[in-house]
Amino acid sequence: MRVEVERVIAHSVDRVFAVVSDPPSRPRWQENTSGVEVLTPEPTGLGTRWREQSKGIGTVTAEVVGFEPGRLWEESGTADGGAGRITVRMEPEGEESTRVQVVVELHLKGLRRVMEGALEPIVARQLPKDLSRLEALLDAGGAPPG
């Protein structure tokens, strides 16, 4: 299953990347994420690993597999039901806006594979909501330090 969403966020690439690349901030803008535990030392970058609790999925263990500050955040994760990859590309859109492209690829295993078709529209509806929450967090001045 693959879902792609694109949106312009009215904040600079640096601010958007700061939040996207900070796994502990996820519960603040991803509706279905309730907690994140980073498993590797800072700073965040290629190879950073964490565990997060995700509604409907359970515990996901993820790792940064693509990292270009201000341009690319790519992660690969596994859970009991399967594996996934999330790619977030960012590029400036004018002076103070960022074009964000998110691609989510999920591959369920075993009998869960039949659920991929039903899961796709749910993910397609959730991604824009999460990007709206990300923008609202930035509007409120909520970005991690650094």
CNS distance restraints for C-alpha pairs under 8 A (distance, minus, plus):
assign (resid   1 and name CA) (resid 105 and name CA) 5.60 0.50 0.50
assign (resid   1 and name CA) (resid 106 and name CA) 5.30 0.50 0.50
assign (resid   1 and name CA) (resid 107 and name CA) 6.38 0.50 0.50
assign (resid   1 and name CA) (resid 116 and name CA) 6.01 0.50 0.50
assign (resid   1 and name CA) (resid 117 and name CA) 7.22 0.50 0.50
assign (resid   1 and name CA) (resid 120 and name CA) 6.45 0.50 0.50
assign (resid   2 and name CA) (resid 103 and name CA) 7.02 0.50 0.50
assign (resid   2 and name CA) (resid 104 and name CA) 5.63 0.50 0.50
assign (resid   2 and name CA) (resid 105 and name CA) 4.45 0.50 0.50
assign (resid   2 and name CA) (resid 106 and name CA) 6.58 0.50 0.50
assign (resid   2 and name CA) (resid 120 and name CA) 7.29 0.50 0.50
assign (resid   3 and name CA) (resid 103 and name CA) 5.71 0.50 0.50
assign (resid   3 and name CA) (resid 104 and name CA) 5.21 0.50 0.50
assign (resid   3 and name CA) (resid 105 and name CA) 6.58 0.50 0.50
assign (resid   3 and name CA) (resid 120 and name CA) 6.78 0.50 0.50
assign (resid   3 and name CA) (resid 123 and name CA) 7.13 0.50 0.50
assign (resid   3 and name CA) (resid 124 and name CA) 6.09 0.50 0.50
assign (resid   4 and name CA) (resid 101 and name CA) 7.18 0.50 0.50
assign (resid   4 and name CA) (resid 102 and name CA) 5.65 0.50 0.50
assign (resid   4 and name CA) (resid 103 and name CA) 4.39 0.50 0.50
assign (resid   4 and name CA) (resid 104 and name CA) 6.40 0.50 0.50
assign (resid   4 and name CA) (resid 124 and name CA) 7.56 0.50 0.50
assign (resid   5 and name CA) (resid 101 and name CA) 5.80 0.50 0.50
assign (resid   5 and name CA) (resid 102 and name CA) 5.29 0.50 0.50
assign (resid   5 and name CA) (resid 103 and name CA) 6.57 0.50 0.50
assign (resid   5 and name CA) (resid 124 and name CA) 7.46 0.50 0.50
assign (resid   5 and name CA) (resid 127 and name CA) 6.98 0.50 0.50
assign (resid   5 and name CA) (resid 128 and name CA) 7.07 0.50 0.50
assign (resid   6 and name CA) (resid  99 and name CA) 7.11 0.50 0.50
assign (resid   6 and name CA) (resid 100 and name CA) 5.58 0.50 0.50
assign (resid   6 and name CA) (resid 101 and name CA) 4.31 0.50 0.50
assign (resid   6 and name CA) (resid 102 and name CA) 6.27 0.50 0.50
assign (resid   7 and name CA) (resid  99 and name CA) 5.79 0.50 0.50
assign (resid   7 and name CA) (resid 100 and name CA) 5.33 0.50 0.50
assign (resid   7 and name CA) (resid 101 and name CA) 6.59 0.50 0.50
assign (resid   7 and name CA) (resid 128 and name CA) 7.85 0.50 0.50
assign (resid   7 and name CA) (resid 131 and name CA) 7.74 0.50 0.50
assign (resid   8 and name CA) (resid  93 and name CA) 7.36 0.50 0.50
assign (resid   8 and name CA) (resid  97 and name CA) 6.60 0.50 0.50
assign (resid   8 and name CA) (resid  98 and name CA) 5.47 0.50 0.50
assign (resid   8 and name CA) (resid  99 and name CA) 4.34 0.50 0.50
assign (resid   8 and name CA) (resid 100 and name CA) 6.00 0.50 0.50
assign (resid   9 and name CA) (resid  97 and name CA) 5.55 0.50 0.50
assign (resid   9 and name CA) (resid  98 and name CA) 5.24 0.50 0.50
assign (resid   9 and name CA) (resid  99 and name CA) 6.41 0.50 0.50
assign (resid   9 and name CA) (resid 100 and name CA) 7.17 0.50 0.50
assign (resid   9 and name CA) (resid 135 and name CA) 6.16 0.50 0.50
assign (resid  10 and name CA) (resid  96 and name CA) 6.21 0.50 0.50
assign (resid  10 and name CA) (resid  97 and name CA) 4.26 0.50 0.50
assign (resid  10 and name CA) (resid  98 and name CA) 6.46 0.50 0.50
assign (resid  10 and name CA) (resid 135 and name CA) 7.31 0.50 0.50
assign (resid  11 and name CA) (resid  15 and name CA) 6.45 0.50 0.50
assign (resid  11 and name CA) (resid  16 and name CA) 6.57 0.50 0.50
assign (resid  11 and name CA) (resid  96 and name CA) 5.16 0.50 0.50
assign (resid  11 and name CA) (resid  97 and name CA) 4.53 0.50 0.50
assign (resid  11 and name CA) (resid  98 and name CA) 6.12 0.50 0.50
assign (resid  11 and name CA) (resid 135 and name CA) 7.71 0.50 0.50
assign (resid  11 and name CA) (resid 138 and name CA) 7.33 0.50 0.50
assign (resid  12 and name CA) (resid  16 and name CA) 6.33 0.50 0.50
assign (resid  12 and name CA) (resid  92 and name CA) 7.02 0.50 0.50
assign (resid  12 and name CA) (resid  95 and name CA) 7.39 0.50 0.50
assign (resid  12 and name CA) (resid  96 and name CA) 4.63 0.50 0.50
assign (resid  12 and name CA) (resid  97 and name CA) 5.07 0.50 0.50
assign (resid  12 and name CA) (resid  98 and name CA) 5.78 0.50 0.50
assign (resid  13 and name CA) (resid  17 and name CA) 5.91 0.50 0.50
assign (resid  13 and name CA) (resid  70 and name CA) 5.60 0.50 0.50
assign (resid  13 and name CA) (resid  71 and name CA) 7.74 0.50 0.50
assign (resid  13 and name CA) (resid  90 and name CA) 6.62 0.50 0.50
assign (resid  13 and name CA) (resid  91 and name CA) 6.54 0.50 0.50
assign (resid  13 and name CA) (resid  92 and name CA) 5.95 0.50 0.50
assign (resid  13 and name CA) (resid  96 and name CA) 7.77 0.50 0.50
assign (resid  13 and name CA) (resid  97 and name CA) 6.95 0.50 0.50
assign (resid  13 and name CA) (resid  98 and name CA) 5.32 0.50 0.50
assign (resid  14 and name CA) (resid  18 and name CA) 6.05 0.50 0.50
assign (resid  14 and name CA) (resid  69 and name CA) 7.93 0.50 0.50
assign (resid  14 and name CA) (resid  70 and name CA) 5.53 0.50 0.50
assign (resid  15 and name CA) (resid  19 and name CA) 6.69 0.50 0.50
assign (resid  15 and name CA) (resid 138 and name CA) 7.54 0.50 0.50
assign (resid  15 and name CA) (resid 143 and name CA) 6.85 0.50 0.50
assign (resid  16 and name CA) (resid  20 and name CA) 6.22 0.50 0.50
assign (resid  16 and name CA) (resid  70 and name CA) 7.99 0.50 0.50
assign (resid  16 and name CA) (resid  98 and name CA) 7.44 0.50 0.50
assign (resid  16 and name CA) (resid 138 and name CA) 7.68 0.50 0.50
assign (resid  17 and name CA) (resid  21 and name CA) 5.73 0.50 0.50
assign (resid  17 and name CA) (resid  69 and name CA) 6.96 0.50 0.50
assign (resid  17 and name CA) (resid  70 and name CA) 5.46 0.50 0.50
assign (resid  17 and name CA) (resid  71 and name CA) 7.62 0.50 0.50
assign (resid  17 and name CA) (resid  73 and name CA) 7.97 0.50 0.50
assign (resid  17 and name CA) (resid  90 and name CA) 7.67 0.50 0.50
assign (resid  18 and name CA) (resid  22 and name CA) 6.36 0.50 0.50
assign (resid  18 and name CA) (resid 143 and name CA) 6.60 0.50 0.50
assign (resid  18 and name CA) (resid 144 and name CA) 6.43 0.50 0.50
assign (resid  18 and name CA) (resid 146 and name CA) 7.37 0.50 0.50
assign (resid  19 and name CA) (resid  23 and name CA) 7.95 0.50 0.50
assign (resid  19 and name CA) (resid  25 and name CA) 6.71 0.50 0.50
assign (resid  19 and name CA) (resid 134 and name CA) 7.89 0.50 0.50
assign (resid  19 and name CA) (resid 143 and name CA) 5.66 0.50 0.50
assign (resid  19 and name CA) (resid 144 and name CA) 6.24 0.50 0.50
assign (resid  20 and name CA) (resid  26 and name CA) 7.88 0.50 0.50
assign (resid  20 and name CA) (resid  73 and name CA) 7.47 0.50 0.50
assign (resid  21 and name CA) (resid  44 and name CA) 7.33 0.50 0.50
assign (resid  21 and name CA) (resid  73 and name CA) 6.63 0.50 0.50
assign (resid  22 and name CA) (resid  26 and name CA) 7.30 0.50 0.50
assign (resid  22 and name CA) (resid  44 and name CA) 7.39 0.50 0.50
assign (resid  22 and name CA) (resid 144 and name CA) 7.14 0.50 0.50
assign (resid  23 and name CA) (resid  36 and name CA) 6.64 0.50 0.50
assign (resid  23 and name CA) (resid  38 and name CA) 7.54 0.50 0.50
assign (resid  23 and name CA) (resid  50 and name CA) 7.62 0.50 0.50
assign (resid  24 and name CA) (resid  35 and name CA) 7.42 0.50 0.50
assign (resid  24 and name CA) (resid  36 and name CA) 5.29 0.50 0.50
assign (resid  24 and name CA) (resid  37 and name CA) 7.05 0.50 0.50
assign (resid  24 and name CA) (resid  38 and name CA) 7.37 0.50 0.50
assign (resid  25 and name CA) (resid  29 and name CA) 7.28 0.50 0.50
assign (resid  25 and name CA) (resid 144 and name CA) 7.40 0.50 0.50
assign (resid  26 and name CA) (resid  30 and name CA) 5.38 0.50 0.50
assign (resid  26 and name CA) (resid  33 and name CA) 6.47 0.50 0.50
assign (resid  26 and name CA) (resid  35 and name CA) 7.80 0.50 0.50
assign (resid  26 and name CA) (resid  36 and name CA) 7.51 0.50 0.50
assign (resid  27 and name CA) (resid  31 and name CA) 6.63 0.50 0.50
assign (resid  27 and name CA) (resid  32 and name CA) 7.53 0.50 0.50
assign (resid  27 and name CA) (resid  33 and name CA) 4.99 0.50 0.50
assign (resid  27 and name CA) (resid  34 and name CA) 5.29 0.50 0.50
assign (resid  27 and name CA) (resid  35 and name CA) 6.16 0.50 0.50
assign (resid  27 and name CA) (resid  36 and name CA) 7.74 0.50 0.50
assign (resid  28 and name CA) (resid 133 and name CA) 7.93 0.50 0.50
assign (resid  28 and name CA) (resid 134 and name CA) 7.98 0.50 0.50
assign (resid  28 and name CA) (resid 137 and name CA) 7.50 0.50 0.50
assign (resid  29 and name CA) (resid 130 and name CA) 5.87 0.50 0.50
assign (resid  29 and name CA) (resid 131 and name CA) 7.62 0.50 0.50
assign (resid  29 and name CA) (resid 133 and name CA) 4.96 0.50 0.50
assign (resid  29 and name CA) (resid 134 and name CA) 5.07 0.50 0.50
assign (resid  29 and name CA) (resid 137 and name CA) 6.94 0.50 0.50
assign (resid  30 and name CA) (resid 130 and name CA) 5.18 0.50 0.50
assign (resid  30 and name CA) (resid 133 and name CA) 7.25 0.50 0.50
assign (resid  30 and name CA) (resid 134 and name CA) 7.77 0.50 0.50
assign (resid  31 and name CA) (resid 130 and name CA) 6.54 0.50 0.50
assign (resid  32 and name CA) (resid  54 and name CA) 5.43 0.50 0.50
assign (resid  32 and name CA) (resid  55 and name CA) 4.93 0.50 0.50
assign (resid  32 and name CA) (resid  56 and name CA) 7.89 0.50 0.50
assign (resid  33 and name CA) (resid  52 and name CA) 7.01 0.50 0.50
assign (resid  33 and name CA) (resid  53 and name CA) 5.76 0.50 0.50
assign (resid  33 and name CA) (resid  54 and name CA) 4.53 0.50 0.50
assign (resid  33 and name CA) (resid  55 and name CA) 6.34 0.50 0.50
assign (resid  34 and name CA) (resid  52 and name CA) 7.44 0.50 0.50
assign (resid  34 and name CA) (resid  53 and name CA) 5.52 0.50 0.50
assign (resid  34 and name CA) (resid  54 and name CA) 6.22 0.50 0.50
assign (resid  34 and name CA) (resid  55 and name CA) 7.41 0.50 0.50
assign (resid  35 and name CA) (resid  52 and name CA) 5.48 0.50 0.50
assign (resid  35 and name CA) (resid  53 and name CA) 5.28 0.50 0.50
assign (resid  35 and name CA) (resid  54 and name CA) 7.74 0.50 0.50
assign (resid  36 and name CA) (resid  50 and name CA) 6.82 0.50 0.50
assign (resid  36 and name CA) (resid  51 and name CA) 5.74 0.50 0.50
assign (resid  36 and name CA) (resid  52 and name CA) 4.25 0.50 0.50
assign (resid  36 and name CA) (resid  53 and name CA) 6.58 0.50 0.50
assign (resid  37 and name CA) (resid  50 and name CA) 5.51 0.50 0.50
assign (resid  37 and name CA) (resid  51 and name CA) 5.20 0.50 0.50
assign (resid  37 and name CA) (resid  52 and name CA) 6.25 0.50 0.50
assign (resid  38 and name CA) (resid  48 and name CA) 7.89 0.50 0.50
assign (resid  38 and name CA) (resid  49 and name CA) 6.22 0.50 0.50
assign (resid  38 and name CA) (resid  50 and name CA) 4.13 0.50 0.50
assign (resid  38 and name CA) (resid  51 and name CA) 6.41 0.50 0.50
assign (resid  39 and name CA) (resid  48 and name CA) 7.54 0.50 0.50
assign (resid  39 and name CA) (resid  49 and name CA) 5.40 0.50 0.50
assign (resid  39 and name CA) (resid  50 and name CA) 4.89 0.50 0.50
assign (resid  39 and name CA) (resid  51 and name CA) 7.15 0.50 0.50
assign (resid  40 and name CA) (resid  48 and name CA) 5.76 0.50 0.50
assign (resid  40 and name CA) (resid  49 and name CA) 5.72 0.50 0.50
assign (resid  40 and name CA) (resid  50 and name CA) 7.21 0.50 0.50
assign (resid  41 and name CA) (resid  48 and name CA) 7.69 0.50 0.50
assign (resid  42 and name CA) (resid  48 and name CA) 7.98 0.50 0.50
assign (resid  44 and name CA) (resid  48 and name CA) 5.74 0.50 0.50
assign (resid  45 and name CA) (resid  64 and name CA) 6.68 0.50 0.50
assign (resid  45 and name CA) (resid  67 and name CA) 6.11 0.50 0.50
assign (resid  46 and name CA) (resid  63 and name CA) 7.93 0.50 0.50
assign (resid  46 and name CA) (resid  64 and name CA) 5.17 0.50 0.50
assign (resid  46 and name CA) (resid  65 and name CA) 5.74 0.50 0.50
assign (resid  46 and name CA) (resid  66 and name CA) 6.21 0.50 0.50
assign (resid  46 and name CA) (resid  67 and name CA) 5.62 0.50 0.50
assign (resid  47 and name CA) (resid  63 and name CA) 5.86 0.50 0.50
assign (resid  47 and name CA) (resid  64 and name CA) 5.14 0.50 0.50
assign (resid  47 and name CA) (resid  65 and name CA) 6.28 0.50 0.50
assign (resid  48 and name CA) (resid  63 and name CA) 5.51 0.50 0.50
assign (resid  48 and name CA) (resid  64 and name CA) 5.38 0.50 0.50
assign (resid  49 and name CA) (resid  61 and name CA) 7.30 0.50 0.50
assign (resid  49 and name CA) (resid  62 and name CA) 5.58 0.50 0.50
assign (resid  49 and name CA) (resid  63 and name CA) 4.28 0.50 0.50
assign (resid  49 and name CA) (resid  64 and name CA) 6.59 0.50 0.50
assign (resid  50 and name CA) (resid  61 and name CA) 5.87 0.50 0.50
assign (resid  50 and name CA) (resid  62 and name CA) 5.50 0.50 0.50
assign (resid  50 and name CA) (resid  63 and name CA) 6.56 0.50 0.50
assign (resid  51 and name CA) (resid  59 and name CA) 6.70 0.50 0.50
assign (resid  51 and name CA) (resid  60 and name CA) 5.57 0.50 0.50
assign (resid  51 and name CA) (resid  61 and name CA) 4.42 0.50 0.50
assign (resid  51 and name CA) (resid  62 and name CA) 6.23 0.50 0.50
assign (resid  52 and name CA) (resid  59 and name CA) 5.69 0.50 0.50
assign (resid  52 and name CA) (resid  60 and name CA) 5.31 0.50 0.50
assign (resid  52 and name CA) (resid  61 and name CA) 6.58 0.50 0.50
assign (resid  52 and name CA) (resid  62 and name CA) 7.96 0.50 0.50
assign (resid  53 and name CA) (resid  57 and name CA) 7.79 0.50 0.50
assign (resid  53 and name CA) (resid  58 and name CA) 5.52 0.50 0.50
assign (resid  53 and name CA) (resid  59 and name CA) 4.72 0.50 0.50
assign (resid  53 and name CA) (resid  60 and name CA) 6.37 0.50 0.50
assign (resid  54 and name CA) (resid  58 and name CA) 5.14 0.50 0.50
assign (resid  54 and name CA) (resid  59 and name CA) 6.29 0.50 0.50
assign (resid  54 and name CA) (resid  60 and name CA) 7.08 0.50 0.50
assign (resid  57 and name CA) (resid  79 and name CA) 7.24 0.50 0.50
assign (resid  57 and name CA) (resid  81 and name CA) 7.49 0.50 0.50
assign (resid  58 and name CA) (resid  79 and name CA) 7.15 0.50 0.50
assign (resid  58 and name CA) (resid  80 and name CA) 7.92 0.50 0.50
assign (resid  59 and name CA) (resid  79 and name CA) 6.06 0.50 0.50
assign (resid  59 and name CA) (resid  80 and name CA) 7.83 0.50 0.50
assign (resid  60 and name CA) (resid  77 and name CA) 6.24 0.50 0.50
assign (resid  60 and name CA) (resid  78 and name CA) 5.57 0.50 0.50
assign (resid  60 and name CA) (resid  79 and name CA) 4.75 0.50 0.50
assign (resid  61 and name CA) (resid  77 and name CA) 5.40 0.50 0.50
assign (resid  61 and name CA) (resid  78 and name CA) 5.47 0.50 0.50
assign (resid  61 and name CA) (resid  79 and name CA) 6.56 0.50 0.50
assign (resid  62 and name CA) (resid  75 and name CA) 6.49 0.50 0.50
assign (resid  62 and name CA) (resid  76 and name CA) 5.50 0.50 0.50
assign (resid  62 and name CA) (resid  77 and name CA) 3.93 0.50 0.50
assign (resid  62 and name CA) (resid  78 and name CA) 6.47 0.50 0.50
assign (resid  63 and name CA) (resid  75 and name CA) 5.42 0.50 0.50
assign (resid  63 and name CA) (resid  76 and name CA) 5.50 0.50 0.50
assign (resid  63 and name CA) (resid  77 and name CA) 6.35 0.50 0.50
assign (resid  64 and name CA) (resid  73 and name CA) 7.34 0.50 0.50
assign (resid  64 and name CA) (resid  74 and name CA) 5.83 0.50 0.50
assign (resid  64 and name CA) (resid  75 and name CA) 4.39 0.50 0.50
assign (resid  64 and name CA) (resid  76 and name CA) 6.58 0.50 0.50
assign (resid  65 and name CA) (resid  73 and name CA) 7.99 0.50 0.50
assign (resid  65 and name CA) (resid  74 and name CA) 5.51 0.50 0.50
assign (resid  65 and name CA) (resid  75 and name CA) 5.22 0.50 0.50
assign (resid  65 and name CA) (resid  76 and name CA) 6.50 0.50 0.50
assign (resid  66 and name CA) (resid  72 and name CA) 6.62 0.50 0.50
assign (resid  66 and name CA) (resid  73 and name CA) 5.62 0.50 0.50
assign (resid  66 and name CA) (resid  74 and name CA) 4.46 0.50 0.50
assign (resid  66 and name CA) (resid  75 and name CA) 6.66 0.50 0.50
assign (resid  67 and name CA) (resid  71 and name CA) 7.97 0.50 0.50
assign (resid  67 and name CA) (resid  72 and name CA) 5.49 0.50 0.50
assign (resid  67 and name CA) (resid  73 and name CA) 5.05 0.50 0.50
assign (resid  67 and name CA) (resid  74 and name CA) 6.43 0.50 0.50
assign (resid  68 and name CA) (resid  72 and name CA) 4.83 0.50 0.50
assign (resid  68 and name CA) (resid  73 and name CA) 6.69 0.50 0.50
assign (resid  69 and name CA) (resid  73 and name CA) 7.78 0.50 0.50
assign (resid  70 and name CA) (resid  90 and name CA) 6.56 0.50 0.50
assign (resid  70 and name CA) (resid  91 and name CA) 7.49 0.50 0.50
assign (resid  71 and name CA) (resid  89 and name CA) 5.62 0.50 0.50
assign (resid  71 and name CA) (resid  90 and name CA) 4.77 0.50 0.50
assign (resid  71 and name CA) (resid  91 and name CA) 6.14 0.50 0.50
assign (resid  72 and name CA) (resid  87 and name CA) 7.35 0.50 0.50
assign (resid  72 and name CA) (resid  88 and name CA) 5.77 0.50 0.50
assign (resid  72 and name CA) (resid  89 and name CA) 4.72 0.50 0.50
assign (resid  72 and name CA) (resid  90 and name CA) 6.28 0.50 0.50
assign (resid  73 and name CA) (resid  87 and name CA) 5.99 0.50 0.50
assign (resid  73 and name CA) (resid  88 and name CA) 5.12 0.50 0.50
assign (resid  73 and name CA) (resid  89 and name CA) 6.61 0.50 0.50
assign (resid  74 and name CA) (resid  85 and name CA) 7.24 0.50 0.50
assign (resid  74 and name CA) (resid  86 and name CA) 5.64 0.50 0.50
assign (resid  74 and name CA) (resid  87 and name CA) 4.36 0.50 0.50
assign (resid  74 and name CA) (resid  88 and name CA) 6.12 0.50 0.50
assign (resid  75 and name CA) (resid  85 and name CA) 5.64 0.50 0.50
assign (resid  75 and name CA) (resid  86 and name CA) 5.35 0.50 0.50
assign (resid  75 and name CA) (resid  87 and name CA) 6.57 0.50 0.50
assign (resid  76 and name CA) (resid  83 and name CA) 7.51 0.50 0.50
assign (resid  76 and name CA) (resid  84 and name CA) 5.77 0.50 0.50
assign (resid  76 and name CA) (resid  85 and name CA) 4.39 0.50 0.50
assign (resid  76 and name CA) (resid  86 and name CA) 6.53 0.50 0.50
assign (resid  77 and name CA) (resid  83 and name CA) 5.65 0.50 0.50
assign (resid  77 and name CA) (resid  84 and name CA) 5.28 0.50 0.50
assign (resid  77 and name CA) (resid  85 and name CA) 6.29 0.50 0.50
assign (resid  78 and name CA) (resid  82 and name CA) 5.90 0.50 0.50
assign (resid  78 and name CA) (resid  83 and name CA) 4.30 0.50 0.50
assign (resid  78 and name CA) (resid  84 and name CA) 6.37 0.50 0.50
assign (resid  79 and name CA) (resid  83 and name CA) 6.22 0.50 0.50
assign (resid  81 and name CA) (resid 108 and name CA) 5.64 0.50 0.50
assign (resid  81 and name CA) (resid 109 and name CA) 5.88 0.50 0.50
assign (resid  81 and name CA) (resid 110 and name CA) 7.93 0.50 0.50
assign (resid  81 and name CA) (resid 112 and name CA) 6.77 0.50 0.50
assign (resid  82 and name CA) (resid 106 and name CA) 7.42 0.50 0.50
assign (resid  82 and name CA) (resid 107 and name CA) 5.68 0.50 0.50
assign (resid  82 and name CA) (resid 108 and name CA) 4.18 0.50 0.50
assign (resid  82 and name CA) (resid 109 and name CA) 5.08 0.50 0.50
assign (resid  83 and name CA) (resid 106 and name CA) 5.94 0.50 0.50
assign (resid  83 and name CA) (resid 107 and name CA) 5.39 0.50 0.50
assign (resid  83 and name CA) (resid 108 and name CA) 6.40 0.50 0.50
assign (resid  84 and name CA) (resid 104 and name CA) 7.25 0.50 0.50
assign (resid  84 and name CA) (resid 105 and name CA) 5.41 0.50 0.50
assign (resid  84 and name CA) (resid 106 and name CA) 4.27 0.50 0.50
assign (resid  84 and name CA) (resid 107 and name CA) 6.05 0.50 0.50
assign (resid  85 and name CA) (resid 104 and name CA) 5.96 0.50 0.50
assign (resid  85 and name CA) (resid 105 and name CA) 5.20 0.50 0.50
assign (resid  85 and name CA) (resid 106 and name CA) 6.60 0.50 0.50
assign (resid  86 and name CA) (resid 102 and name CA) 7.04 0.50 0.50
assign (resid  86 and name CA) (resid 103 and name CA) 5.68 0.50 0.50
assign (resid  86 and name CA) (resid 104 and name CA) 4.62 0.50 0.50
assign (resid  86 and name CA) (resid 105 and name CA) 6.40 0.50 0.50
assign (resid  87 and name CA) (resid 101 and name CA) 7.91 0.50 0.50
assign (resid  87 and name CA) (resid 102 and name CA) 5.68 0.50 0.50
assign (resid  87 and name CA) (resid 103 and name CA) 5.14 0.50 0.50
assign (resid  87 and name CA) (resid 104 and name CA) 6.62 0.50 0.50
assign (resid  88 and name CA) (resid 100 and name CA) 6.78 0.50 0.50
assign (resid  88 and name CA) (resid 101 and name CA) 5.61 0.50 0.50
assign (resid  88 and name CA) (resid 102 and name CA) 4.55 0.50 0.50
assign (resid  88 and name CA) (resid 103 and name CA) 6.55 0.50 0.50
assign (resid  89 and name CA) (resid 100 and name CA) 5.78 0.50 0.50
assign (resid  89 and name CA) (resid 101 and name CA) 5.15 0.50 0.50
assign (resid  89 and name CA) (resid 102 and name CA) 6.59 0.50 0.50
assign (resid  90 and name CA) (resid  98 and name CA) 6.29 0.50 0.50
assign (resid  90 and name CA) (resid  99 and name CA) 5.60 0.50 0.50
assign (resid  90 and name CA) (resid 100 and name CA) 4.71 0.50 0.50
assign (resid  90 and name CA) (resid 101 and name CA) 6.51 0.50 0.50
assign (resid  91 and name CA) (resid  98 and name CA) 5.56 0.50 0.50
assign (resid  91 and name CA) (resid  99 and name CA) 5.32 0.50 0.50
assign (resid  91 and name CA) (resid 100 and name CA) 6.87 0.50 0.50
assign (resid  92 and name CA) (resid  96 and name CA) 7.47 0.50 0.50
assign (resid  92 and name CA) (resid  97 and name CA) 5.99 0.50 0.50
assign (resid  92 and name CA) (resid  98 and name CA) 4.59 0.50 0.50
assign (resid  92 and name CA) (resid  99 and name CA) 6.16 0.50 0.50
assign (resid  93 and name CA) (resid  97 and name CA) 4.95 0.50 0.50
assign (resid  93 and name CA) (resid  98 and name CA) 4.94 0.50 0.50
assign (resid  93 and name CA) (resid  99 and name CA) 5.72 0.50 0.50
assign (resid  94 and name CA) (resid  98 and name CA) 7.73 0.50 0.50
assign (resid 106 and name CA) (resid 116 and name CA) 7.81 0.50 0.50
assign (resid 107 and name CA) (resid 113 and name CA) 7.26 0.50 0.50
assign (resid 107 and name CA) (resid 116 and name CA) 7.56 0.50 0.50
assign (resid 108 and name CA) (resid 112 and name CA) 5.65 0.50 0.50
assign (resid 108 and name CA) (resid 113 and name CA) 4.83 0.50 0.50
assign (resid 108 and name CA) (resid 115 and name CA) 7.90 0.50 0.50
assign (resid 108 and name CA) (resid 116 and name CA) 6.86 0.50 0.50
assign (resid 109 and name CA) (resid 113 and name CA) 5.43 0.50 0.50
assign (resid 112 and name CA) (resid 116 and name CA) 7.39 0.50 0.50
assign (resid 115 and name CA) (resid 119 and name CA) 6.07 0.50 0.50
assign (resid 116 and name CA) (resid 120 and name CA) 6.19 0.50 0.50
assign (resid 117 and name CA) (resid 121 and name CA) 7.75 0.50 0.50
assign (resid 118 and name CA) (resid 122 and name CA) 7.27 0.50 0.50
assign (resid 119 and name CA) (resid 123 and name CA) 6.29 0.50 0.50
assign (resid 120 and name CA) (resid 124 and name CA) 6.12 0.50 0.50
assign (resid 121 and name CA) (resid 125 and name CA) 6.14 0.50 0.50
assign (resid 122 and name CA) (resid 126 and name CA) 6.18 0.50 0.50
assign (resid 123 and name CA) (resid 127 and name CA) 6.07 0.50 0.50
assign (resid 124 and name CA) (resid 128 and name CA) 7.41 0.50 0.50
assign (resid 125 and name CA) (resid 129 and name CA) 7.03 0.50 0.50
assign (resid 126 and name CA) (resid 130 and name CA) 6.24 0.50 0.50
assign (resid 127 and name CA) (resid 131 and name CA) 6.25 0.50 0.50
assign (resid 128 and name CA) (resid 132 and name CA) 6.18 0.50 0.50
assign (resid 129 and name CA) (resid 133 and name CA) 6.28 0.50 0.50
assign (resid 130 and name CA) (resid 134 and name CA) 6.12 0.50 0.50
assign (resid 131 and name CA) (resid 135 and name CA) 6.23 0.50 0.50
assign (resid 132 and name CA) (resid 136 and name CA) 6.17 0.50 0.50
assign (resid 133 and name CA) (resid 137 and name CA) 6.08 0.50 0.50
assign (resid 134 and name CA) (resid 138 and name CA) 6.34 0.50 0.50
assign (resid 135 and name CA) (resid 139 and name CA) 6.05 0.50 0.50
assign (resid 136 and name CA) (resid 140 and name CA) 6.21 0.50 0.50
assign (resid 137 and name CA) (resid 141 and name CA) 6.51 0.50 0.50
assign (resid 137 and name CA) (resid 142 and name CA) 5.07 0.50 0.50
assign (resid 137 and name CA) (resid 143 and name CA) 7.34 0.50 0.50
assign (resid 138 and name CA) (resid 142 and name CA) 5.09 0.50 0.50
assign (resid 138 and name CA) (resid 143 and name CA) 6.20 0.50 0.50
